[in-house]
Each structure stands twice: as structure tokens, then as C-alpha cells.
Amino acid sequence: MAMINPAQFVREVIGEVKKVTWPTRKETVVTTIMVFIMVFLTAIFFFLVDQVLSFGVKQILGLGG
């Protein structure tokens, strides 16, 4: 394994960080809002699936009131 001196390592890291394209503030806000919307829709979906399965199991086991 080749040894690399710390100064060269830091220079290479800085060079790589300069290649990164960082998102704009607007892109970050829009993406964050999209994530919250998808989390909300997923929560509703799984809630509904849970309710349907719960109802089905209660009917099968004769526990439905």
C-alpha cells in the first residue's frame, strides 16, 4: 500500500470538493418539499392498507363487531 503524505492528501481532497456541483437553495427547498409530500402520501397509503387488512382479518376470525 502506497503511503501518501498528509499535505498531498488534503490537496487532493480540496481538488475533489471543487468538482462537486452543489444544489442551489431553490433546488434544496423544492426537493425537501417533495420528500415531505412523498412521506405524507406513503403514510396515508400504508394507513389505508393497514385498515383494509385489519378489517379483513377481523372478518375472517369473526371478531368484526
All heavy atoms as a GROMACS GRO file, in nm:
protein
  513
    1MET      N    1   0.084  -0.117   0.000
    1MET     CA    2   0.000   0.000   0.000
    1MET      C    3   0.089   0.124   0.000
    1MET      O    4   0.177   0.139   0.084
    1MET     CB    5  -0.089  -0.002   0.125
    1MET     CG    6  -0.200   0.095   0.122
    1MET     SD    7  -0.335   0.035   0.224
    1MET     CE    8  -0.345   0.163   0.342
    2ALA      N    9   0.065   0.213  -0.093
    2ALA     CA   10   0.149   0.331  -0.107
    2ALA      C   11   0.115   0.433   0.001
    2ALA      O   12  -0.001   0.459   0.030
    2ALA     CB   13   0.130   0.393  -0.244
    3MET      N   14   0.219   0.490   0.058
    3MET     CA   15   0.200   0.594   0.159
    3MET      C   16   0.182   0.728   0.087
    3MET      O   17   0.248   0.754  -0.012
    3MET     CB   18   0.321   0.603   0.253
    3MET     CG   19   0.334   0.485   0.346
    3MET     SD   20   0.199   0.475   0.463
    3MET     CE   21   0.234   0.615   0.565
    4ILE      N   22   0.093   0.810   0.139
    4ILE     CA   23   0.070   0.942   0.082
    4ILE      C   24   0.087   1.042   0.196
    4ILE      O   25   0.040   1.018   0.308
    4ILE     CB   26  -0.070   0.951   0.018
    4ILE    CG1   27  -0.090   1.084  -0.052
    4ILE    CG2   28  -0.178   0.925   0.116
    4ILE    CD1   29  -0.214   1.087  -0.139
    5ASN      N   30   0.154   1.150   0.169
    5ASN     CA   31   0.175   1.244   0.279
    5ASN      C   32   0.047   1.325   0.302
    5ASN      O   33  -0.034   1.345   0.210
    5ASN     CB   34   0.300   1.330   0.257
    5ASN     CG   35   0.281   1.441   0.156
    5ASN    OD1   36   0.172   1.496   0.143
    5ASN    ND2   37   0.387   1.474   0.085
    6PRO      N   38   0.026   1.371   0.423
    6PRO     CA   39  -0.098   1.441   0.458
    6PRO      C   40  -0.125   1.565   0.374
    6PRO      O   41  -0.240   1.593   0.339
    6PRO     CB   42  -0.078   1.478   0.605
    6PRO     CG   43   0.020   1.378   0.656
    6PRO     CD   44   0.111   1.348   0.541
    7ALA      N   45  -0.022   1.640   0.339
    7ALA     CA   46  -0.041   1.762   0.260
    7ALA      C   47  -0.096   1.728   0.121
    7ALA      O   48  -0.188   1.793   0.071
    7ALA     CB   49   0.089   1.840   0.249
    8GLN      N   50  -0.041   1.624   0.060
    8GLN     CA   51  -0.089   1.582  -0.072
    8GLN      C   52  -0.234   1.533  -0.062
    8GLN      O   53  -0.316   1.563  -0.150
    8GLN     CB   54   0.000   1.473  -0.130
    8GLN     CG   55  -0.041   1.431  -0.270
    8GLN     CD   56   0.047   1.320  -0.325
    8GLN    OE1   57   0.144   1.279  -0.262
    8GLN    NE2   58   0.013   1.273  -0.444
    9PHE      N   59  -0.263   1.461   0.043
    9PHE     CA   60  -0.400   1.412   0.064
    9PHE      C   61  -0.498   1.529   0.072
    9PHE      O   62  -0.603   1.528   0.008
    9PHE     CB   63  -0.407   1.328   0.192
    9PHE     CG   64  -0.546   1.283   0.226
    9PHE    CD1   65  -0.607   1.180   0.158
    9PHE    CD2   66  -0.617   1.348   0.327
    9PHE    CE1   67  -0.736   1.140   0.190
    9PHE    CE2   68  -0.745   1.308   0.360
    9PHE     CZ   69  -0.806   1.204   0.290
   10VAL      N   70  -0.464   1.631   0.150
   10VAL     CA   71  -0.550   1.748   0.166
   10VAL      C   72  -0.568   1.818   0.032
   10VAL      O   73  -0.680   1.858  -0.004
   10VAL     CB   74  -0.495   1.845   0.273
   10VAL    CG1   75  -0.570   1.976   0.273
   10VAL    CG2   76  -0.500   1.780   0.411
   11ARG      N   77  -0.463   1.832  -0.046
   11ARG     CA   78  -0.474   1.895  -0.178
   11ARG      C   79  -0.568   1.817  -0.269
   11ARG      O   80  -0.649   1.874  -0.341
   11ARG     CB   81  -0.336   1.908  -0.243
   11ARG     CG   82  -0.252   2.023  -0.188
   11ARG     CD   83  -0.129   2.051  -0.275
   11ARG     NE   84  -0.040   1.935  -0.285
   11ARG     CZ   85   0.059   1.908  -0.200
   11ARG    NH1   86   0.083   1.989  -0.098
   11ARG    NH2   87   0.134   1.801  -0.217
   12GLU      N   88  -0.558   1.684  -0.264
   12GLU     CA   89  -0.644   1.601  -0.347
   12GLU      C   90  -0.791   1.611  -0.303
   12GLU      O   91  -0.881   1.615  -0.386
   12GLU     CB   92  -0.597   1.456  -0.344
   12GLU     CG   93  -0.467   1.434  -0.421
   12GLU     CD   94  -0.421   1.290  -0.418
   12GLU    OE1   95  -0.500   1.203  -0.378
   12GLU    OE2   96  -0.305   1.265  -0.456
   13VAL      N   97  -0.812   1.616  -0.172
   13VAL     CA   98  -0.949   1.631  -0.121
   13VAL      C   99  -1.008   1.765  -0.166
   13VAL      O  100  -1.122   1.772  -0.212
   13VAL     CB  101  -0.952   1.619   0.032
   13VAL    CG1  102  -1.087   1.662   0.088
   13VAL    CG2  103  -0.920   1.476   0.074
   14ILE      N  104  -0.930   1.872  -0.154
   14ILE     CA  105  -0.977   2.004  -0.198
   14ILE      C  106  -1.009   2.002  -0.347
   14ILE      O  107  -1.111   2.057  -0.391
   14ILE     CB  108  -0.873   2.113  -0.162
   14ILE    CG1  109  -0.868   2.131  -0.010
   14ILE    CG2  110  -0.906   2.244  -0.232
   14ILE    CD1  111  -0.754   2.218   0.038
   15GLY      N  112  -0.926   1.937  -0.425
   15GLY     CA  113  -0.949   1.926  -0.569
   15GLY      C  114  -1.079   1.852  -0.599
   15GLY      O  115  -1.154   1.891  -0.689
   16GLU      N  116  -1.107   1.746  -0.525
   16GLU     CA  117  -1.231   1.671  -0.546
   16GLU      C  118  -1.353   1.752  -0.503
   16GLU      O  119  -1.457   1.748  -0.568
   16GLU     CB  120  -1.227   1.538  -0.470
   16GLU     CG  121  -1.129   1.438  -0.527
   16GLU     CD  122  -1.161   1.398  -0.670
   16GLU    OE1  123  -1.280   1.377  -0.702
   16GLU    OE2  124  -1.068   1.386  -0.750
   17VAL      N  125  -1.343   1.824  -0.392
   17VAL     CA  126  -1.455   1.905  -0.344
   17VAL      C  127  -1.490   2.014  -0.444
   17VAL      O  128  -1.606   2.049  -0.463
   17VAL     CB  129  -1.425   1.964  -0.204
   17VAL    CG1  130  -1.529   2.067  -0.163
   17VAL    CG2  131  -1.417   1.853  -0.100
   18LYS      N  132  -1.390   2.068  -0.514
   18LYS     CA  133  -1.414   2.171  -0.615
   18LYS      C  134  -1.493   2.117  -0.733
   18LYS      O  135  -1.559   2.192  -0.804
   18LYS     CB  136  -1.283   2.232  -0.663
   18LYS     CG  137  -1.218   2.322  -0.560
   18LYS     CD  138  -1.089   2.380  -0.612
   18LYS     CE  139  -1.024   2.468  -0.507
   18LYS     NZ  140  -0.896   2.525  -0.554
   19LYS      N  141  -1.488   1.985  -0.757
   19LYS     CA  142  -1.561   1.923  -0.868
   19LYS      C  143  -1.709   1.902  -0.836
   19LYS      O  144  -1.789   1.880  -0.927
   19LYS     CB  145  -1.500   1.787  -0.902
   19LYS     CG  146  -1.359   1.794  -0.955
   19LYS     CD  147  -1.307   1.654  -0.981
   19LYS     CE  148  -1.160   1.652  -1.017
   19LYS     NZ  149  -1.110   1.515  -1.034
   20VAL      N  150  -1.745   1.910  -0.710
   20VAL     CA  151  -1.882   1.884  -0.669
   20VAL      C  152  -1.973   1.998  -0.715
   20VAL      O  153  -1.938   2.115  -0.702
   20VAL     CB  154  -1.892   1.870  -0.514
   20VAL    CG1  155  -2.036   1.857  -0.470
   20VAL    CG2  156  -1.810   1.751  -0.467
   21THR      N  157  -2.088   1.962  -0.771
   21THR     CA  158  -2.187   2.064  -0.806
   21THR      C  159  -2.291   2.067  -0.696
   21THR      O  160  -2.371   1.975  -0.681
   21THR     CB  161  -2.255   2.034  -0.942
   21THR    OG1  162  -2.311   1.903  -0.937
   21THR    CG2  163  -2.156   2.042  -1.055
   22TRP      N  164  -2.288   2.171  -0.616
   22TRP     CA  165  -2.377   2.183  -0.503
   22TRP      C  166  -2.513   2.235  -0.549
   22TRP      O  167  -2.521   2.320  -0.637
   22TRP     CB  168  -2.317   2.278  -0.399
   22TRP     CG  169  -2.186   2.229  -0.346
   22TRP    CD1  170  -2.062   2.268  -0.387
   22TRP    CD2  171  -2.166   2.128  -0.248
   22TRP    NE1  172  -1.967   2.199  -0.318
   22TRP    CE2  173  -2.026   2.112  -0.232
   22TRP    CE3  174  -2.251   2.050  -0.171
   22TRP    CZ2  175  -1.972   2.021  -0.143
   22TRP    CZ3  176  -2.198   1.959  -0.082
   22TRP    CH2  177  -2.060   1.945  -0.068
   23PRO      N  178  -2.623   2.184  -0.489
   23PRO     CA  179  -2.755   2.233  -0.529
   23PRO      C  180  -2.777   2.377  -0.484
   23PRO      O  181  -2.722   2.420  -0.382
   23PRO     CB  182  -2.851   2.138  -0.457
   23PRO     CG  183  -2.773   2.085  -0.341
   23PRO     CD  184  -2.630   2.082  -0.385
   24THR      N  185  -2.861   2.446  -0.559
   24THR     CA  186  -2.894   2.582  -0.520
   24THR      C  187  -2.993   2.577  -0.403
   24THR      O  188  -3.049   2.471  -0.372
   24THR     CB  189  -2.960   2.658  -0.637
   24THR    OG1  190  -3.084   2.594  -0.669
   24THR    CG2  191  -2.870   2.663  -0.758
   25ARG      N  192  -3.016   2.691  -0.341
   25ARG     CA  193  -3.110   2.697  -0.229
   25ARG      C  194  -3.250   2.656  -0.276
   25ARG      O  195  -3.320   2.583  -0.209
   25ARG     CB  196  -3.111   2.838  -0.170
   25ARG     CG  197  -3.202   2.852  -0.050
   25ARG     CD  198  -3.187   2.992   0.012
   25ARG     NE  199  -3.232   2.995   0.146
   25ARG     CZ  200  -3.162   2.961   0.253
   25ARG    NH1  201  -3.039   2.920   0.238
   25ARG    NH2  202  -3.212   2.968   0.374
   26LYS      N  203  -3.288   2.703  -0.396
   26LYS     CA  204  -3.420   2.671  -0.450
   26LYS      C  205  -3.434   2.521  -0.474
   26LYS      O  206  -3.536   2.461  -0.441
   26LYS     CB  207  -3.445   2.747  -0.581
   26LYS     CG  208  -3.581   2.722  -0.639
   26LYS     CD  209  -3.604   2.799  -0.767
   26LYS     CE  210  -3.741   2.767  -0.824
   26LYS     NZ  211  -3.767   2.834  -0.949
   27GLU      N  212  -3.331   2.458  -0.532
   27GLU     CA  213  -3.335   2.313  -0.555
   27GLU      C  214  -3.348   2.237  -0.423
   27GLU      O  215  -3.423   2.139  -0.416
   27GLU     CB  216  -3.208   2.268  -0.627
   27GLU     CG  217  -3.199   2.312  -0.771
   27GLU     CD  218  -3.063   2.281  -0.833
   27GLU    OE1  219  -2.962   2.272  -0.760
   27GLU    OE2  220  -3.060   2.266  -0.957
   28THR      N  221  -3.278   2.284  -0.321
   28THR     CA  222  -3.284   2.218  -0.191
   28THR      C  223  -3.424   2.230  -0.131
   28THR      O  224  -3.479   2.131  -0.079
   28THR     CB  225  -3.180   2.278  -0.095
   28THR    OG1  226  -3.051   2.268  -0.155
   28THR    CG2  227  -3.180   2.208   0.038
   29VAL      N  228  -3.483   2.348  -0.139
   29VAL     CA  229  -3.617   2.369  -0.084
   29VAL      C  230  -3.719   2.283  -0.158
   29VAL      O  231  -3.803   2.216  -0.097
   29VAL     CB  232  -3.656   2.518  -0.088
   29VAL    CG1  233  -3.802   2.539  -0.057
   29VAL    CG2  234  -3.569   2.598   0.008
   30VAL      N  235  -3.714   2.284  -0.291
   30VAL     CA  236  -3.810   2.207  -0.371
   30VAL      C  237  -3.796   2.058  -0.342
   30VAL      O  238  -3.896   1.988  -0.324
   30VAL     CB  239  -3.790   2.236  -0.522
   30VAL    CG1  240  -3.868   2.138  -0.607
   30VAL    CG2  241  -3.831   2.379  -0.553
   31THR      N  242  -3.674   2.010  -0.336
   31THR     CA  243  -3.652   1.868  -0.308
   31THR      C  244  -3.702   1.831  -0.169
   31THR      O  245  -3.763   1.726  -0.150
   31THR     CB  246  -3.502   1.834  -0.321
   31THR    OG1  247  -3.457   1.873  -0.451
   31THR    CG2  248  -3.477   1.686  -0.301
   32THR      N  249  -3.679   1.917  -0.071
   32THR     CA  250  -3.725   1.892   0.065
   32THR      C  251  -3.877   1.885   0.070
   32THR      O  252  -3.935   1.796   0.133
   32THR     CB  253  -3.673   2.000   0.161
   32THR    OG1  254  -3.531   2.003   0.155
   32THR    CG2  255  -3.719   1.975   0.303
   33ILE      N  256  -3.944   1.977   0.002
   33ILE     CA  257  -4.091   1.976  -0.002
   33ILE      C  258  -4.140   1.848  -0.069
   33ILE      O  259  -4.236   1.785  -0.021
   33ILE     CB  260  -4.143   2.102  -0.074
   33ILE    CG1  261  -4.116   2.226   0.012
   33ILE    CG2  262  -4.292   2.089  -0.105
   33ILE    CD1  263  -4.141   2.358  -0.059
   34MET      N  264  -4.076   1.807  -0.177
   34MET     CA  265  -4.115   1.683  -0.245
   34MET      C  266  -4.100   1.563  -0.153
   34MET      O  267  -4.186   1.473  -0.152
   34MET     CB  268  -4.031   1.664  -0.372
   34MET     CG  269  -4.066   1.761  -0.482
   34MET     SD  270  -3.953   1.758  -0.623
   34MET     CE  271  -3.948   1.587  -0.666
   35VAL      N  272  -3.995   1.560  -0.074
   35VAL     CA  273  -3.975   1.449   0.020
   35VAL      C  274  -4.087   1.447   0.123
   35VAL      O  275  -4.144   1.340   0.153
   35VAL     CB  276  -3.837   1.460   0.089
   35VAL    CG1  277  -3.827   1.365   0.207
   35VAL    CG2  278  -3.726   1.431  -0.011
   36PHE      N  279  -4.123   1.563   0.179
   36PHE     CA  280  -4.230   1.567   0.277
   36PHE      C  281  -4.363   1.523   0.217
   36PHE      O  282  -4.441   1.450   0.280
   36PHE     CB  283  -4.244   1.707   0.339
   36PHE     CG  284  -4.146   1.732   0.450
   36PHE    CD1  285  -4.044   1.825   0.433
   36PHE    CD2  286  -4.154   1.664   0.569
   36PHE    CE1  287  -3.953   1.849   0.533
   36PHE    CE2  288  -4.063   1.687   0.671
   36PHE     CZ  289  -3.962   1.780   0.654
   37ILE      N  290  -4.391   1.563   0.093
   37ILE     CA  291  -4.515   1.521   0.027
   37ILE      C  292  -4.516   1.370   0.008
   37ILE      O  293  -4.618   1.304   0.035
   37ILE     CB  294  -4.531   1.595  -0.108
   37ILE    CG1  295  -4.562   1.742  -0.083
   37ILE    CG2  296  -4.641   1.531  -0.193
   37ILE    CD1  297  -4.558   1.830  -0.208
   38MET      N  298  -4.405   1.314  -0.038
   38MET     CA  299  -4.399   1.169  -0.059
   38MET      C  300  -4.412   1.092   0.073
   38MET      O  301  -4.476   0.988   0.078
   38MET     CB  302  -4.269   1.130  -0.131
   38MET     CG  303  -4.265   1.174  -0.275
   38MET     SD  304  -4.407   1.122  -0.373
   38MET     CE  305  -4.390   0.945  -0.365
   39VAL      N  306  -4.352   1.144   0.180
   39VAL     CA  307  -4.366   1.079   0.311
   39VAL      C  308  -4.512   1.082   0.354
   39VAL      O  309  -4.566   0.981   0.404
   39VAL     CB  310  -4.276   1.148   0.415
   39VAL    CG1  311  -4.312   1.105   0.557
   39VAL    CG2  312  -4.129   1.118   0.387
   40PHE      N  313  -4.579   1.195   0.335
   40PHE     CA  314  -4.721   1.208   0.372
   40PHE      C  315  -4.807   1.110   0.291
   40PHE      O  316  -4.891   1.038   0.348
   40PHE     CB  317  -4.766   1.352   0.349
   40PHE     CG  318  -4.909   1.376   0.382
   40PHE    CD1  319  -4.952   1.380   0.515
   40PHE    CD2  320  -5.002   1.395   0.281
   40PHE    CE1  321  -5.084   1.402   0.546
   40PHE    CE2  322  -5.135   1.417   0.311
   40PHE     CZ  323  -5.177   1.420   0.444
   41LEU      N  324  -4.785   1.104   0.159
   41LEU     CA  325  -4.863   1.013   0.075
   41LEU      C  326  -4.837   0.867   0.111
   41LEU      O  327  -4.930   0.785   0.113
   41LEU     CB  328  -4.832   1.038  -0.073
   41LEU     CG  329  -4.880   1.173  -0.128
   41LEU    CD1  330  -4.831   1.191  -0.272
   41LEU    CD2  331  -5.031   1.184  -0.121
   42THR      N  332  -4.713   0.834   0.139
   42THR     CA  333  -4.679   0.697   0.178
   42THR      C  334  -4.744   0.661   0.310
   42THR      O  335  -4.796   0.549   0.327
   42THR     CB  336  -4.525   0.681   0.187
   42THR    OG1  337  -4.467   0.718   0.062
   42THR    CG2  338  -4.486   0.538   0.220
   43ALA      N  339  -4.745   0.754   0.405
   43ALA     CA  340  -4.808   0.728   0.534
   43ALA      C  341  -4.958   0.703   0.517
   43ALA      O  342  -5.014   0.611   0.578
   43ALA     CB  343  -4.784   0.845   0.629
   44ILE      N  344  -5.023   0.783   0.432
   44ILE     CA  345  -5.166   0.763   0.406
   44ILE      C  346  -5.189   0.626   0.341
   44ILE      O  347  -5.280   0.552   0.380
   44ILE     CB  348  -5.222   0.876   0.317
   44ILE    CG1  349  -5.227   1.006   0.396
   44ILE    CG2  350  -5.361   0.841   0.266
   44ILE    CD1  351  -5.263   1.127   0.312
   45PHE      N  352  -5.107   0.592   0.242
   45PHE     CA  353  -5.121   0.463   0.174
   45PHE      C  354  -5.111   0.348   0.273
   45PHE      O  355  -5.196   0.258   0.275
   45PHE     CB  356  -5.014   0.449   0.065
   45PHE     CG  357  -5.008   0.312   0.005
   45PHE    CD1  358  -5.103   0.271  -0.085
   45PHE    CD2  359  -4.907   0.224   0.042
   45PHE    CE1  360  -5.098   0.143  -0.141
   45PHE    CE2  361  -4.901   0.097  -0.012
   45PHE     CZ  362  -4.996   0.056  -0.104
   46PHE      N  363  -5.007   0.348   0.357
   46PHE     CA  364  -4.989   0.236   0.450
   46PHE      C  365  -5.097   0.235   0.558
   46PHE      O  366  -5.136   0.129   0.606
   46PHE     CB  367  -4.848   0.237   0.510
   46PHE     CG  368  -4.746   0.183   0.415
   46PHE    CD1  369  -4.647   0.265   0.365
   46PHE    CD2  370  -4.749   0.051   0.374
   46PHE    CE1  371  -4.553   0.215   0.276
   46PHE    CE2  372  -4.657   0.000   0.284
   46PHE     CZ  373  -4.558   0.083   0.234
   47PHE      N  374  -5.146   0.351   0.596
   47PHE     CA  375  -5.258   0.356   0.691
   47PHE      C  376  -5.381   0.288   0.630
   47PHE      O  377  -5.447   0.207   0.696
   47PHE     CB  378  -5.290   0.501   0.729
   47PHE     CG  379  -5.413   0.514   0.814
   47PHE    CD1  380  -5.411   0.480   0.947
   47PHE    CD2  381  -5.533   0.558   0.758
   47PHE    CE1  382  -5.525   0.490   1.026
   47PHE    CE2  383  -5.647   0.568   0.835
   47PHE     CZ  384  -5.644   0.534   0.969
   48LEU      N  385  -5.411   0.320   0.505
   48LEU     CA  386  -5.527   0.260   0.439
   48LEU      C  387  -5.510   0.110   0.421
   48LEU      O  388  -5.604   0.032   0.445
   48LEU     CB  389  -5.554   0.329   0.305
   48LEU     CG  390  -5.598   0.475   0.315
   48LEU    CD1  391  -5.607   0.537   0.176
   48LEU    CD2  392  -5.731   0.487   0.388
   49VAL      N  393  -5.392   0.067   0.380
   49VAL     CA  394  -5.365  -0.076   0.365
   49VAL      C  395  -5.381  -0.146   0.500
   49VAL      O  396  -5.442  -0.254   0.509
   49VAL     CB  397  -5.225  -0.100   0.306
   49VAL    CG1  398  -5.185  -0.246   0.317
   49VAL    CG2  399  -5.218  -0.054   0.162
   50ASP      N  400  -5.331  -0.086   0.606
   50ASP     CA  401  -5.342  -0.143   0.739
   50ASP      C  402  -5.489  -0.156   0.780
   50ASP      O  403  -5.530  -0.258   0.837
   50ASP     CB  404  -5.267  -0.057   0.840
   50ASP     CG  405  -5.272  -0.115   0.980
   50ASP    OD1  406  -5.233  -0.232   0.997
   50ASP    OD2  407  -5.316  -0.042   1.072
   51GLN      N  408  -5.568  -0.054   0.751
   51GLN     CA  409  -5.710  -0.059   0.786
   51GLN      C  410  -5.783  -0.170   0.710
   51GLN      O  411  -5.863  -0.244   0.767
   51GLN     CB  412  -5.777   0.077   0.759
   51GLN     CG  413  -5.728   0.188   0.849
   51GLN     CD  414  -5.754   0.159   0.996
   51GLN    OE1  415  -5.865   0.127   1.035
   51GLN    NE2  416  -5.650   0.167   1.076
   52VAL      N  417  -5.755  -0.183   0.581
   52VAL     CA  418  -5.818  -0.288   0.499
   52VAL      C  419  -5.778  -0.426   0.550
   52VAL      O  420  -5.864  -0.515   0.567
   52VAL     CB  421  -5.783  -0.270   0.350
   52VAL    CG1  422  -5.825  -0.391   0.268
   52VAL    CG2  423  -5.845  -0.143   0.295
   53LEU      N  424  -5.649  -0.447   0.574
   53LEU     CA  425  -5.603  -0.577   0.624
   53LEU      C  426  -5.661  -0.607   0.762
   53LEU      O  427  -5.700  -0.721   0.790
   53LEU     CB  428  -5.450  -0.582   0.626
   53LEU     CG  429  -5.383  -0.583   0.489
   53LEU    CD1  430  -5.231  -0.577   0.507
   53LEU    CD2  431  -5.423  -0.705   0.408
   54SER      N  432  -5.667  -0.508   0.847
   54SER     CA  433  -5.724  -0.526   0.980
   54SER      C  434  -5.871  -0.566   0.970
   54SER      O  435  -5.915  -0.658   1.039
   54SER     CB  436  -5.710  -0.396   1.061
   54SER     OG  437  -5.773  -0.409   1.186
   55PHE      N  438  -5.945  -0.499   0.884
   55PHE     CA  439  -6.086  -0.533   0.865
   55PHE      C  440  -6.100  -0.676   0.814
   55PHE      O  441  -6.182  -0.753   0.863
   55PHE     CB  442  -6.150  -0.434   0.765
   55PHE     CG  443  -6.292  -0.467   0.732
   55PHE    CD1  444  -6.394  -0.438   0.821
   55PHE    CD2  445  -6.323  -0.528   0.611
   55PHE    CE1  446  -6.525  -0.469   0.791
   55PHE    CE2  447  -6.454  -0.560   0.580
   55PHE     CZ  448  -6.556  -0.530   0.670
   56GLY      N  449  -6.016  -0.714   0.716
   56GLY     CA  450  -6.022  -0.850   0.660
   56GLY      C  451  -5.992  -0.955   0.764
   56GLY      O  452  -6.060  -1.058   0.771
   57VAL      N  453  -5.890  -0.934   0.843
   57VAL     CA  454  -5.853  -1.031   0.946
   57VAL      C  455  -5.964  -1.044   1.050
   57VAL      O  456  -5.999  -1.155   1.093
   57VAL     CB  457  -5.718  -0.993   1.013
   57VAL    CG1  458  -5.692  -1.076   1.138
   57VAL    CG2  459  -5.604  -1.007   0.914
   58LYS      N  460  -6.022  -0.932   1.089
   58LYS     CA  461  -6.133  -0.937   1.186
   58LYS      C  462  -6.252  -1.014   1.129
   58LYS      O  463  -6.317  -1.090   1.201
   58LYS     CB  464  -6.176  -0.796   1.226
   58LYS     CG  465  -6.077  -0.727   1.316
   58LYS     CD  466  -6.120  -0.585   1.351
   58LYS     CE  467  -6.018  -0.517   1.438
   58LYS     NZ  468  -6.054  -0.378   1.468
   59GLN      N  469  -6.280  -0.996   1.001
   59GLN     CA  470  -6.391  -1.069   0.938
   59GLN      C  471  -6.361  -1.218   0.933
   59GLN      O  472  -6.448  -1.300   0.959
   59GLN     CB  473  -6.419  -1.015   0.798
   59GLN     CG  474  -6.471  -0.872   0.794
   59GLN     CD  475  -6.600  -0.856   0.873
   59GLN    OE1  476  -6.692  -0.936   0.861
   59GLN    NE2  477  -6.603  -0.754   0.957
   60ILE      N  478  -6.238  -1.253   0.897
   60ILE     CA  479  -6.201  -1.395   0.887
   60ILE      C  480  -6.207  -1.462   1.024
   60ILE      O  481  -6.255  -1.575   1.038
   60ILE     CB  482  -6.059  -1.408   0.825
   60ILE    CG1  483  -6.064  -1.370   0.678
   60ILE    CG2  484  -6.007  -1.550   0.841
   60ILE    CD1  485  -5.928  -1.358   0.613
   61LEU      N  486  -6.160  -1.393   1.128
   61LEU     CA  487  -6.156  -1.452   1.263
   61LEU      C  488  -6.288  -1.434   1.337
   61LEU      O  489  -6.302  -1.480   1.450
   61LEU     CB  490  -6.041  -1.390   1.342
   61LEU     CG  491  -5.901  -1.416   1.289
   61LEU    CD1  492  -5.797  -1.345   1.374
   61LEU    CD2  493  -5.873  -1.566   1.283
   62GLY      N  494  -6.384  -1.368   1.275
   62GLY     CA  495  -6.513  -1.349   1.338
   62GLY      C  496  -6.510  -1.251   1.452
   62GLY      O  497  -6.593  -1.255   1.543
   63LEU      N  498  -6.417  -1.156   1.450
   63LEU     CA  499  -6.407  -1.059   1.557
   63LEU      C  500  -6.475  -0.927   1.519
   63LEU      O  501  -6.480  -0.836   1.600
   63LEU     CB  502  -6.259  -1.031   1.589
   63LEU     CG  503  -6.177  -1.151   1.636
   63LEU    CD1  504  -6.031  -1.112   1.650
   63LEU    CD2  505  -6.231  -1.206   1.765
   64GLY      N  506  -6.524  -0.920   1.396
   64GLY     CA  507  -6.583  -0.794   1.350
   64GLY      C  508  -6.711  -0.764   1.427
   64GLY      O  509  -6.795  -0.850   1.451
   65GLY      N  510  -6.724  -0.640   1.467
   65GLY     CA  511  -6.836  -0.604   1.551
   65GLY      C  512  -6.941  -0.545   1.475
   65GLY      O  513  -7.030  -0.515   1.428
   0.00000   0.00000   0.00000
